[in-house]
Amino acid sequence: MHKYCLECDWHANTEDGCTPEEVSKRAIDHFVETGHAVDSIRLPPPVVIEN
């Protein structure tokens, strides 16, 4: 999971050893502190299971 700011160069991701929960918390903290919008990308994309 990769989260990034749409207004500055802030970002956080699971490739740095953080859990998805930690990445989400950091994104929320960044929004609360700055008011900047944050978006995300799932890395790698989810696997689709067909029945």
Number of C-alpha atoms within 10 A of each C-alpha: 18 19 20 19 17 13 11 11 7 13 17 20 22 17 11 9 9 14 13 17 11 14 22 20 13 17 25 16 12 18 14 11 9 11 11 15 15 18 11 17 11 12 11 8 8 7 6 6 5 4 3
